[in-house]
Amino acid sequence: MEEDRIRDLPDSLLITILSFLPINTAASTSVLSRRWQYLWTHVNHFSLETAFDNLHTFITSVDHILSKLTSPKIYTFNLQFFLRQSTESSAQLSSCFVPWLHQICRRDPKIINVGFHHSHGFYSSLLFHIPTCVFETRSLIELDLYLPGYIEFKAPTTFINLPNLKKLSLLVCDSYCYLIDTLIKSLPFLEDLKLSMNLTVDVHCFAISASNLKNLFIGMNDWGSKVCRFVIDAPKLEHCEIHGYLAFYEFFTTPIDLQMVLISVEEPSDDEKDDDFDMDYEYYSLILGLLQGISCVRSLVLISYGVDIMSYLNGLDGIDVPIFSNLIDLSLYNDTRPYEGPITRLLLRQQ
């Protein structure tokens, strides 16, 4: 008869092991024996990634699990939920979401990672109320909120208190885009920033001022915002990725230690263009400020979808443009195919 080594392990070690499992898997161990019945309730990591058709079942399950947890600290809260079908109960889901976050924020989390995903992309009728307690949780090191929604607050400069946050990822909506500048300035140790822009208002301006920022990702999800400007002050920036439609970029200082930049740009579809759309002004001319800001980069990847961006760059040789004197690795693609045309001299010239 084989020895049952798991039975000989102390409860503290078993709880540690359970903490590395998805929370629903950990909870299912309660049926093993009387000893295991409540072990899972002491875990300090909550991770659940689920797809649901029945909204009531999903809400009931999360409510039940959270009500059973007895650990005073929940270090990780990872909740990723996928909606396969449309639902008429969006208000119910949003109203339940707020107390879930309140429960977690009271337990000194280090990581909050919550994302809502729909089989057809963004589900516009779902708007989540993001409580301000999330931005008052001093213990947070990583915050990732991929949620269409809004933040209610009275004084935007007073409630943000995230002195230890190093990684921030947000789906930025019109409803609270004006909070972004204040939020970023309030994060003294921010090193990793990801902004996925889901905007429809015509004009937006963002100031990204972060003295310790090393990694920056900006994704423009659609052409809804016709004028979007980023002023970037990140002298220690090392990696930068820009995806989707181009915006205006202005760098307060040129990052001298910039190692890698990936730019993946798209041309707006015919449905997204209005009658006044001018490709030269509305699209191509946006790249000049970006080129100036990344001129110290060592590795550059440029991917264009539905647009010949290299033809435009080749036409800039007679204009006062930056010299990429540090560039040692260059990759160019049209759609998914390597670019085979002429390469602009501004990417090849040396000082």
C-alpha contacts under 8 A as a table, 3 or more apart, distances in Angstrom:
res1	aa1	res2	aa2	distance
4	D	7	R	5.63
4	D	8	D	7.10
5	R	8	D	5.27
5	R	9	L	6.83
6	I	9	L	5.36
9	L	13	L	6.55
9	L	14	L	6.75
10	P	13	L	5.55
10	P	14	L	6.53
11	D	14	L	5.04
11	D	15	I	6.09
11	D	39	L	7.34
12	S	15	I	5.19
12	S	16	T	6.34
13	L	16	T	5.01
13	L	17	I	6.32
14	L	17	I	5.06
14	L	18	L	6.18
14	L	39	L	7.69
15	I	18	L	5.00
15	I	19	S	6.11
15	I	39	L	6.17
15	I	40	W	6.48
15	I	42	H	6.52
15	I	43	V	5.79
16	T	19	S	5.10
16	T	20	F	6.99
16	T	43	V	6.92
17	I	20	F	5.60
17	I	21	L	7.25
18	L	21	L	5.31
18	L	26	A	5.50
18	L	40	W	6.41
18	L	43	V	6.55
19	S	22	P	7.79
19	S	23	I	7.68
19	S	26	A	7.46
19	S	40	W	7.80
19	S	43	V	4.88
19	S	44	N	6.04
19	S	45	H	5.23
19	S	46	F	7.51
20	F	45	H	7.04
21	L	25	T	6.29
21	L	26	A	5.83
21	L	47	S	7.58
22	P	25	T	5.32
22	P	26	A	6.25
22	P	46	F	7.02
22	P	47	S	5.01
22	P	48	L	5.70
23	I	26	A	4.98
23	I	27	A	6.07
23	I	45	H	7.79
23	I	46	F	5.59
23	I	47	S	5.47
23	I	48	L	6.00
24	N	27	A	5.06
24	N	28	S	6.28
24	N	48	L	6.97
25	T	28	S	5.15
25	T	29	T	6.99
26	A	29	T	5.65
26	A	30	S	7.87
26	A	40	W	5.67
27	A	30	S	5.85
27	A	40	W	5.62
27	A	41	T	7.56
27	A	65	I	7.88
28	S	31	V	6.41
29	T	32	L	5.54
29	T	36	W	6.34
29	T	37	Q	7.13
29	T	40	W	7.36
30	S	33	S	6.84
30	S	34	R	7.71
30	S	36	W	5.07
30	S	37	Q	3.86
30	S	38	Y	6.34
30	S	39	L	7.40
30	S	40	W	7.13
31	V	34	R	7.73
31	V	36	W	7.14
31	V	37	Q	6.25
32	L	36	W	6.08
32	L	37	Q	7.25
33	S	36	W	5.30
33	S	37	Q	6.27
34	R	37	Q	5.14
35	R	38	Y	7.20
35	R	39	L	7.31
36	W	39	L	5.22
36	W	40	W	7.40
37	Q	40	W	7.48
38	Y	41	T	5.47
38	Y	42	H	7.53
39	L	42	H	5.85
39	L	43	V	7.68
40	W	43	V	5.63
40	W	69	L	7.85
41	T	68	K	5.87
41	T	69	L	4.39
41	T	70	T	5.62
41	T	71	S	7.01
42	H	69	L	6.14
42	H	70	T	5.49
42	H	71	S	4.80
43	V	46	F	7.66
43	V	69	L	7.36
43	V	71	S	6.36
43	V	74	I	7.66
44	N	71	S	6.15
44	N	73	K	5.92
44	N	74	I	4.31
44	N	75	Y	5.73
44	N	76	T	7.11
45	H	74	I	5.50
45	H	75	Y	5.64
45	H	76	T	4.72
45	H	77	F	6.36
46	F	74	I	7.07
46	F	76	T	5.78
46	F	77	F	4.81
46	F	78	N	6.01
46	F	79	L	7.82
47	S	76	T	7.37
47	S	77	F	6.00
47	S	78	N	4.51
47	S	79	L	5.94
48	L	78	N	6.16
48	L	79	L	5.01
48	L	80	Q	6.33
48	L	81	F	7.96
49	E	78	N	7.72
49	E	79	L	5.85
49	E	80	Q	4.54
49	E	81	F	5.77
50	T	80	Q	6.40
50	T	81	F	5.06
50	T	82	F	6.21
51	A	81	F	5.62
51	A	82	F	4.35
51	A	83	L	5.91
51	A	84	R	6.91
52	F	55	L	6.62
52	F	58	F	6.59
52	F	81	F	7.48
52	F	82	F	6.36
52	F	83	L	5.65
52	F	84	R	6.49
53	D	83	L	6.53
53	D	84	R	6.00
53	D	85	Q	6.33
54	N	57	T	5.52
54	N	58	F	6.54
55	L	58	F	5.15
55	L	59	I	6.25
55	L	87	T	7.77
55	L	89	S	7.65
55	L	93	L	7.67
56	H	59	I	5.27
56	H	60	T	6.04
57	T	60	T	5.15
57	T	61	S	6.05
58	F	61	S	5.23
58	F	62	V	6.39
59	I	62	V	5.35
59	I	63	D	6.08
59	I	93	L	7.19
59	I	96	C	7.32
60	T	63	D	5.12
60	T	64	H	6.04
61	S	64	H	5.18
61	S	65	I	6.24
62	V	65	I	5.22
62	V	66	L	6.13
63	D	66	L	5.35
63	D	67	S	6.10
63	D	100	W	7.76
64	H	67	S	5.21
64	H	68	K	6.43
65	I	68	K	5.33
65	I	69	L	6.59
66	L	69	L	5.44
66	L	100	W	7.67
71	S	74	I	6.85
72	P	107	R	5.71
73	K	107	R	4.41
73	K	108	D	5.80
73	K	109	P	6.79
74	I	77	F	6.96
74	I	104	I	6.70
74	I	107	R	5.50
74	I	108	D	6.57
74	I	109	P	5.31
74	I	110	K	7.98
75	Y	107	R	7.75
75	Y	108	D	6.76
75	Y	109	P	4.23
75	Y	110	K	4.99
75	Y	111	I	6.27
76	T	109	P	5.88
76	T	110	K	6.08
76	T	111	I	4.73
76	T	112	I	6.11
76	T	113	N	7.96
77	F	104	I	7.28
77	F	109	P	7.22
77	F	111	I	6.14
77	F	112	I	4.88
77	F	113	N	6.10
77	F	114	V	7.67
78	N	111	I	7.77
78	N	112	I	6.08
78	N	113	N	4.67
78	N	114	V	5.77
79	L	113	N	6.36
79	L	114	V	4.81
79	L	115	G	6.50
80	Q	113	N	7.82
80	Q	114	V	5.67
80	Q	115	G	4.80
80	Q	116	F	6.12
80	Q	117	H	7.64
81	F	115	G	6.48
81	F	116	F	5.32
81	F	117	H	6.21
82	F	116	F	6.18
82	F	117	H	4.70
82	F	118	H	5.55
82	F	119	S	7.30
83	L	86	S	7.23
83	L	116	F	7.87
83	L	117	H	6.31
83	L	118	H	4.88
83	L	119	S	6.47
84	R	118	H	6.27
84	R	119	S	5.44
85	Q	118	H	7.82
85	Q	119	S	7.43
87	T	90	S	6.41
89	S	92	Q	5.30
89	S	93	L	6.61
90	S	93	L	5.20
90	S	94	S	6.26
90	S	125	S	7.15
90	S	126	L	5.38
90	S	127	L	7.59
91	A	94	S	5.15
91	A	95	S	6.05
91	A	126	L	7.53
91	A	127	L	7.99
92	Q	95	S	5.20
92	Q	96	C	6.32
93	L	96	C	5.29
93	L	97	F	6.19
94	S	97	F	5.03
94	S	98	V	6.83
94	S	126	L	7.68
94	S	127	L	6.91
94	S	128	F	4.94
94	S	129	H	6.36
95	S	98	V	5.85
95	S	99	P	7.63
95	S	128	F	7.97
95	S	129	H	7.66
96	C	99	P	5.92
96	C	100	W	6.62
97	F	100	W	5.22
97	F	101	L	6.54
97	F	128	F	7.44
97	F	129	H	7.77
98	V	101	L	5.40
98	V	102	H	6.33
98	V	129	H	6.68
98	V	130	I	6.76
98	V	131	P	6.28
99	P	102	H	4.83
99	P	103	Q	6.12
100	W	103	Q	5.28
100	W	104	I	6.46
101	L	104	I	5.09
101	L	105	C	6.01
101	L	131	P	7.58
101	L	133	C	7.98
101	L	134	V	7.29
102	H	105	C	5.23
102	H	106	R	6.38
102	H	131	P	7.72
102	H	133	C	6.75
102	H	134	V	7.87
103	Q	106	R	5.52
103	Q	107	R	7.05
104	I	107	R	5.38
104	I	108	D	7.38
104	I	109	P	6.73
105	C	108	D	5.86
105	C	109	P	6.25
105	C	133	C	6.73
105	C	134	V	6.46
105	C	137	T	6.20
106	R	109	P	7.99
108	D	137	T	6.97
108	D	138	R	7.68
108	D	139	S	5.44
108	D	140	L	7.40
109	P	112	I	6.90
109	P	137	T	7.77
109	P	139	S	6.01
109	P	140	L	5.85
110	K	139	S	5.48
110	K	140	L	4.18
110	K	141	I	5.11
110	K	142	E	6.40
111	I	140	L	5.87
111	I	141	I	6.03
111	I	142	E	4.74
111	I	143	L	5.97
112	I	140	L	7.55
112	I	142	E	6.39
112	I	143	L	5.03
112	I	144	D	6.13
112	I	145	L	7.79
113	N	142	E	7.80
113	N	143	L	5.98
113	N	144	D	4.51
113	N	145	L	6.03
114	V	144	D	6.18
114	V	145	L	5.12
114	V	146	Y	6.25
114	V	147	L	7.51
115	G	144	D	7.74
115	G	145	L	5.92
115	G	146	Y	4.41
115	G	147	L	5.83
116	F	146	Y	6.18
116	F	147	L	5.64
116	F	148	P	7.97
117	H	121	G	6.89
117	H	122	F	7.05
118	H	121	G	5.16
118	H	122	F	6.07
118	H	123	Y	6.30
120	H	123	Y	7.32
122	F	148	P	7.84
123	Y	126	L	5.87
124	S	127	L	7.18
124	S	148	P	7.47
126	L	148	P	6.88
126	L	149	G	7.51
127	L	147	L	7.72
127	L	148	P	5.33
127	L	149	G	4.17
127	L	150	Y	6.97
128	F	147	L	6.66
128	F	148	P	6.15
128	F	149	G	4.24
128	F	150	Y	6.39
129	H	149	G	5.71
129	H	150	Y	5.32
129	H	151	I	6.00
129	H	152	E	7.53
130	I	134	V	7.61
130	I	149	G	6.84
130	I	150	Y	6.06
130	I	151	I	5.13
130	I	152	E	7.52
131	P	134	V	6.17
131	P	151	I	6.37
131	P	152	E	7.01
132	T	135	F	5.41
132	T	136	E	6.68
132	T	151	I	6.91
132	T	152	E	7.08
132	T	153	F	6.91
132	T	159	F	7.17
132	T	160	I	7.98
133	C	136	E	4.94
133	C	137	T	6.41
134	V	137	T	5.71
135	F	159	F	6.94
135	F	160	I	5.04
135	F	161	N	6.00
135	F	162	L	6.35
136	E	159	F	6.24
136	E	160	I	5.44
136	E	161	N	4.60
136	E	162	L	6.23
137	T	140	L	5.94
137	T	161	N	6.59
137	T	162	L	6.20
138	R	161	N	6.00
138	R	162	L	4.89
138	R	163	P	6.08
138	R	164	N	6.58
139	S	162	L	7.45
139	S	164	N	6.59
139	S	165	L	7.97
140	L	143	L	6.94
140	L	162	L	6.65
140	L	164	N	6.23
140	L	165	L	5.57
141	I	164	N	5.47
141	I	165	L	4.03
141	I	166	K	5.37
141	I	167	K	6.50
142	E	165	L	5.79
142	E	166	K	6.06
142	E	167	K	4.65
142	E	168	L	6.04
143	L	165	L	7.53
143	L	167	K	6.25
143	L	168	L	5.00
143	L	169	S	6.23
144	D	167	K	7.94
144	D	168	L	5.87
144	D	169	S	4.45
144	D	170	L	5.93
145	L	169	S	6.20
145	L	170	L	5.04
145	L	171	L	6.46
146	Y	169	S	7.54
146	Y	170	L	5.72
146	Y	171	L	4.88
147	L	170	L	7.80
147	L	171	L	5.99
148	P	171	L	6.80
148	P	172	V	7.80
148	P	173	C	6.58
149	G	173	C	6.94
149	G	175	S	7.29
150	Y	173	C	7.53
150	Y	175	S	5.44
150	Y	176	Y	6.03
151	I	175	S	7.48
151	I	176	Y	6.29
153	F	156	P	6.31
155	A	158	T	5.70
155	A	159	F	6.87
156	P	159	F	6.22
156	P	160	I	7.27
156	P	179	L	6.94
156	P	182	T	7.46
157	T	160	I	6.63
157	T	182	T	6.68
158	T	161	N	7.99
160	I	183	L	6.87
160	I	186	S	7.02
161	N	186	S	7.44
162	L	165	L	5.62
162	L	186	S	7.27
162	L	187	L	6.31
163	P	186	S	7.62
163	P	187	L	6.01
163	P	188	P	6.56
163	P	189	F	7.27
164	N	187	L	7.52
164	N	188	P	7.80
164	N	189	F	6.43
165	L	168	L	7.35
165	L	187	L	6.41
165	L	189	F	6.31
165	L	190	L	5.95
166	K	187	L	7.77
166	K	189	F	5.47
166	K	190	L	4.10
166	K	191	E	5.16
166	K	192	D	6.30
167	K	190	L	6.00
167	K	191	E	6.08
167	K	192	D	4.62
167	K	193	L	6.03
168	L	190	L	7.51
168	L	192	D	6.25
168	L	193	L	5.02
168	L	194	K	6.28
169	S	193	L	5.87
169	S	194	K	4.47
169	S	195	L	5.93
169	S	196	S	7.90
170	L	194	K	6.38
170	L	195	L	5.25
170	L	196	S	6.23
171	L	195	L	6.12
171	L	196	S	4.73
171	L	197	M	6.02
171	L	198	N	6.79
172	V	176	Y	7.20
172	V	177	C	5.98
172	V	195	L	6.52
172	V	196	S	5.92
172	V	197	M	4.92
172	V	198	N	5.82
172	V	199	L	7.35
173	C	176	Y	6.06
173	C	177	C	5.88
173	C	197	M	6.62
173	C	198	N	5.23
173	C	199	L	5.57
174	D	177	C	5.28
174	D	198	N	7.40
174	D	199	L	5.45
174	D	200	T	6.84
174	D	201	V	6.69
176	Y	179	L	5.49
176	Y	180	I	7.46
177	C	180	I	5.59
177	C	204	H	7.97
178	Y	181	D	6.69
178	Y	182	T	7.98
178	Y	206	F	7.84
179	L	182	T	5.55
179	L	183	L	6.07
180	I	183	L	5.01
180	I	184	I	6.10
180	I	206	F	7.12
180	I	207	A	7.93
181	D	184	I	5.46
181	D	185	K	6.28
181	D	206	F	6.19
181	D	207	A	5.36
181	D	208	I	6.34
181	D	209	S	7.66
182	T	185	K	5.27
182	T	186	S	6.24
183	L	186	S	5.21
183	L	187	L	6.90
184	I	187	L	5.48
184	I	190	L	7.86
184	I	208	I	6.57
184	I	209	S	6.62
184	I	210	A	6.70
185	K	188	P	7.17
185	K	208	I	7.67
185	K	209	S	5.93
185	K	210	A	6.40
187	L	190	L	5.49
187	L	210	A	7.52
188	P	210	A	7.15
188	P	211	S	7.40
188	P	212	N	7.32
189	F	212	N	6.04
189	F	213	L	7.80
190	L	193	L	7.39
190	L	210	A	6.72
190	L	212	N	6.01
190	L	213	L	5.66
191	E	212	N	5.58
191	E	213	L	4.03
191	E	214	K	5.05
191	E	215	N	6.28
192	D	213	L	6.06
192	D	214	K	6.09
192	D	215	N	4.70
192	D	216	L	6.15
193	L	213	L	7.45
193	L	215	N	6.19
193	L	216	L	5.00
193	L	217	F	6.24
194	K	216	L	5.95
194	K	217	F	4.53
194	K	218	I	6.03
195	L	217	F	6.14
195	L	218	I	4.97
195	L	219	G	6.26
196	S	218	I	5.99
196	S	219	G	4.65
196	S	220	M	6.26
196	S	221	N	6.84
197	M	218	I	7.46
197	M	219	G	5.89
197	M	220	M	4.99
197	M	221	N	5.75
198	N	220	M	6.94
198	N	221	N	5.61
198	N	222	D	6.86
199	L	221	N	7.90
199	L	222	D	7.46
199	L	224	G	5.94
199	L	225	S	5.52
200	T	223	W	7.87
200	T	224	G	4.31
200	T	225	S	4.82
201	V	204	H	7.26
201	V	224	G	6.85
201	V	225	S	5.23
201	V	226	K	7.79
202	D	224	G	7.10
202	D	225	S	4.54
202	D	226	K	5.04
202	D	227	V	5.85
202	D	228	C	7.89
203	V	225	S	6.25
203	V	226	K	6.57
203	V	227	V	4.81
203	V	228	C	5.85
204	H	225	S	7.36
204	H	227	V	6.40
204	H	228	C	4.84
204	H	229	R	6.35
205	C	228	C	5.78
205	C	229	R	4.66
205	C	230	F	5.94
205	C	231	V	7.77
206	F	228	C	7.95
206	F	229	R	6.19
206	F	230	F	4.88
206	F	231	V	6.23
207	A	230	F	5.94
207	A	231	V	4.78
207	A	232	I	6.05
207	A	233	D	7.78
208	I	230	F	7.11
208	I	231	V	6.08
208	I	232	I	4.77
208	I	233	D	6.02
208	I	234	A	7.49
209	S	232	I	6.05
209	S	233	D	4.65
209	S	234	A	6.11
210	A	213	L	5.37
210	A	233	D	6.37
210	A	234	A	5.36
211	S	233	D	7.27
211	S	234	A	5.44
211	S	235	P	6.38
211	S	236	K	6.76
212	N	234	A	7.02
212	N	235	P	7.70
212	N	236	K	5.95
212	N	237	L	7.73
213	L	216	L	7.42
213	L	234	A	5.84
213	L	235	P	7.77
213	L	236	K	6.00
213	L	237	L	5.62
214	K	234	A	7.77
214	K	236	K	5.72
214	K	237	L	4.14
214	K	238	E	4.98
214	K	239	H	6.30
215	N	237	L	6.15
215	N	238	E	6.10
215	N	239	H	4.79
215	N	240	C	5.87
216	L	237	L	7.53
216	L	239	H	6.33
216	L	240	C	4.77
216	L	241	E	6.30
217	F	240	C	5.86
217	F	241	E	4.71
217	F	242	I	5.92
218	I	241	E	6.33
218	I	242	I	4.91
218	I	243	H	6.33
219	G	242	I	5.85
219	G	243	H	4.64
219	G	244	G	5.80
220	M	223	W	7.57
220	M	243	H	6.19
220	M	244	G	4.79
220	M	245	Y	5.56
220	M	246	L	7.51
221	N	244	G	6.14
221	N	245	Y	7.55
222	D	225	S	7.60
222	D	244	G	7.25
222	D	245	Y	6.96
223	W	226	K	6.28
223	W	245	Y	6.65
223	W	268	P	6.45
223	W	272	E	6.28
224	G	272	E	7.48
225	S	228	C	6.38
227	V	247	A	6.92
227	V	248	F	7.68
228	C	247	A	5.23
228	C	248	F	6.20
229	R	247	A	5.83
229	R	248	F	4.54
229	R	249	Y	5.91
229	R	250	E	7.80
230	F	247	A	7.43
230	F	248	F	6.15
230	F	249	Y	4.92
230	F	250	E	6.19
231	V	249	Y	6.09
231	V	250	E	4.79
231	V	251	F	5.78
231	V	252	F	6.77
232	I	249	Y	7.50
232	I	250	E	6.17
232	I	251	F	4.75
232	I	252	F	5.83
232	I	253	T	7.82
233	D	251	F	6.07
233	D	252	F	4.95
233	D	253	T	6.01
234	A	237	L	5.55
234	A	252	F	7.88
234	A	253	T	7.13
234	A	255	P	6.81
235	P	253	T	6.09
235	P	254	T	6.59
235	P	255	P	4.67
235	P	256	I	7.23
236	K	255	P	5.97
236	K	256	I	7.58
236	K	257	D	6.58
236	K	258	L	7.72
237	L	240	C	7.49
237	L	255	P	5.68
237	L	257	D	6.74
237	L	258	L	5.80
238	E	255	P	7.53
238	E	257	D	5.79
238	E	258	L	4.12
238	E	259	Q	5.08
238	E	260	M	6.61
239	H	258	L	6.23
239	H	259	Q	5.94
239	H	260	M	4.96
239	H	261	V	5.86
240	C	260	M	6.47
240	C	261	V	4.79
240	C	262	L	6.40
241	E	261	V	5.75
241	E	262	L	4.73
241	E	263	I	5.86
241	E	264	S	7.97
242	I	262	L	6.36
242	I	263	I	4.86
242	I	264	S	6.18
242	I	265	V	7.71
243	H	246	L	7.80
243	H	263	I	6.05
243	H	264	S	4.73
243	H	265	V	5.81
244	G	264	S	6.27
244	G	265	V	4.99
244	G	266	E	5.49
245	Y	265	V	5.51
245	Y	266	E	5.37
245	Y	267	E	6.81
245	Y	268	P	7.24
246	L	265	V	6.43
246	L	266	E	7.76
246	L	283	Y	6.64
246	L	286	L	6.54
246	L	287	I	7.34
247	A	283	Y	7.95
247	A	286	L	6.08
247	A	287	I	7.98
248	F	286	L	5.20
248	F	287	I	7.27
248	F	289	G	6.88
248	F	290	L	7.49
249	Y	286	L	7.39
249	Y	287	I	7.65
249	Y	289	G	5.28
249	Y	290	L	5.20
249	Y	293	G	7.94
250	E	289	G	5.39
250	E	290	L	6.60
250	E	293	G	6.84
251	F	254	T	6.20
251	F	289	G	7.50
251	F	290	L	7.68
251	F	292	Q	7.70
251	F	293	G	5.15
253	T	293	G	7.42
254	T	292	Q	7.64
254	T	293	G	5.18
254	T	294	I	6.80
254	T	295	S	7.55
254	T	296	C	7.32
255	P	258	L	5.61
255	P	293	G	7.32
255	P	294	I	7.22
255	P	296	C	6.86
256	I	296	C	5.61
256	I	297	V	7.71
257	D	296	C	7.22
257	D	297	V	7.46
258	L	261	V	7.77
258	L	294	I	7.32
258	L	296	C	6.13
258	L	297	V	4.84
258	L	298	R	6.74
259	Q	297	V	5.43
259	Q	298	R	5.06
259	Q	299	S	6.03
260	M	297	V	6.07
260	M	298	R	6.12
260	M	299	S	4.65
260	M	300	L	5.86
260	M	301	V	7.97
261	V	294	I	7.57
261	V	297	V	6.86
261	V	299	S	6.38
261	V	300	L	5.01
261	V	301	V	6.28
262	L	300	L	5.99
262	L	301	V	4.65
262	L	302	L	6.00
262	L	303	I	7.85
263	I	301	V	6.25
263	I	302	L	4.97
263	I	303	I	6.13
264	S	302	L	6.04
264	S	303	I	4.53
264	S	304	S	5.75
264	S	305	Y	7.64
265	V	303	I	6.33
265	V	304	S	4.98
265	V	305	Y	6.19
266	E	304	S	5.97
266	E	305	Y	4.76
266	E	306	G	6.23
266	E	307	V	6.78
267	E	283	Y	7.88
267	E	305	Y	6.62
267	E	306	G	5.68
267	E	307	V	5.79
268	P	271	D	7.94
268	P	272	E	5.80
268	P	273	K	6.55
269	S	272	E	5.24
269	S	273	K	6.55
270	D	273	K	5.27
271	D	274	D	7.75
273	K	276	D	7.97
273	K	277	F	5.80
274	D	277	F	5.38
277	F	282	E	6.64
278	D	281	Y	5.49
278	D	282	E	5.48
278	D	283	Y	7.65
279	M	282	E	5.20
279	M	283	Y	5.20
279	M	284	Y	6.43
280	D	283	Y	5.87
280	D	284	Y	5.15
280	D	285	S	5.97
281	Y	284	Y	6.35
281	Y	285	S	5.39
281	Y	286	L	7.48
282	E	285	S	6.91
282	E	286	L	7.19
283	Y	286	L	5.66
283	Y	287	I	7.87
284	Y	287	I	6.06
284	Y	309	I	7.50
284	Y	312	Y	7.05
285	S	288	L	6.15
286	L	289	G	6.78
286	L	290	L	7.49
287	I	290	L	5.13
287	I	291	L	6.19
288	L	291	L	5.23
288	L	292	Q	6.51
288	L	321	V	7.63
289	G	292	Q	5.22
289	G	293	G	6.40
290	L	293	G	5.18
290	L	294	I	6.37
291	L	294	I	5.39
291	L	295	S	5.94
291	L	321	V	7.78
291	L	322	P	6.89
292	Q	295	S	5.40
292	Q	321	V	7.19
292	Q	322	P	5.60
293	G	296	C	7.87
294	I	297	V	5.58
295	S	322	P	6.11
295	S	323	I	6.38
295	S	324	F	4.94
295	S	325	S	7.58
295	S	326	N	7.89
296	C	324	F	6.09
296	C	325	S	6.89
296	C	326	N	5.67
296	C	327	L	7.32
297	V	300	L	6.84
297	V	324	F	7.14
297	V	326	N	6.13
297	V	327	L	5.92
298	R	326	N	5.24
298	R	327	L	4.20
298	R	328	I	5.48
298	R	329	D	6.47
299	S	327	L	5.96
299	S	328	I	6.15
299	S	329	D	4.60
299	S	330	L	5.97
300	L	327	L	7.47
300	L	329	D	6.30
300	L	330	L	5.03
300	L	331	S	6.34
301	V	330	L	6.04
301	V	331	S	4.72
301	V	332	L	5.98
302	L	331	S	6.30
302	L	332	L	4.97
302	L	333	Y	6.31
303	I	332	L	5.99
303	I	333	Y	4.70
303	I	334	N	5.98
303	I	335	D	6.60
303	I	336	T	7.96
304	S	307	V	5.98
304	S	308	D	6.84
304	S	309	I	6.42
304	S	333	Y	6.38
304	S	334	N	5.13
304	S	335	D	5.70
305	Y	308	D	8.00
305	Y	334	N	6.19
305	Y	335	D	4.69
306	G	334	N	7.83
306	G	335	D	7.00
307	V	334	N	7.90
308	D	311	S	5.70
308	D	312	Y	7.23
308	D	334	N	7.33
309	I	312	Y	5.34
309	I	313	L	6.45
310	M	313	L	4.91
310	M	314	N	6.04
310	M	342	P	7.98
310	M	343	I	7.15
310	M	344	T	7.24
311	S	314	N	5.18
311	S	315	G	6.56
312	Y	315	G	5.21
312	Y	316	L	6.90
313	L	316	L	5.30
313	L	317	D	7.59
313	L	344	T	6.09
314	N	317	D	6.19
314	N	342	P	7.87
314	N	343	I	6.94
314	N	344	T	4.53
314	N	345	R	7.34
315	G	318	G	7.24
315	G	344	T	7.99
316	L	319	I	5.22
316	L	320	D	7.99
316	L	321	V	7.27
316	L	346	L	7.95
317	D	320	D	7.81
317	D	321	V	7.55
317	D	344	T	7.24
317	D	345	R	6.72
317	D	346	L	6.38
321	V	346	L	7.38
322	P	346	L	7.30
323	I	346	L	5.93
323	I	347	L	6.98
323	I	349	R	6.59
323	I	350	Q	6.97
323	I	351	Q	7.21
324	F	327	L	5.63
324	F	346	L	6.87
324	F	347	L	5.65
324	F	348	L	7.12
324	F	349	R	7.02
324	F	350	Q	7.14
325	S	348	L	7.97
325	S	349	R	6.95
325	S	350	Q	5.07
325	S	351	Q	6.05
327	L	330	L	7.30
327	L	347	L	7.56
327	L	348	L	7.90
331	S	338	P	7.82
332	L	338	P	5.95
332	L	339	Y	5.26
333	Y	336	T	6.19
333	Y	337	R	5.43
333	Y	338	P	4.31
333	Y	339	Y	4.61
334	N	337	R	5.39
334	N	338	P	6.19
334	N	339	Y	5.52
343	I	347	L	7.54
344	T	347	L	5.94
344	T	348	L	7.19
345	R	348	L	4.98
345	R	349	R	5.76
346	L	349	R	5.59
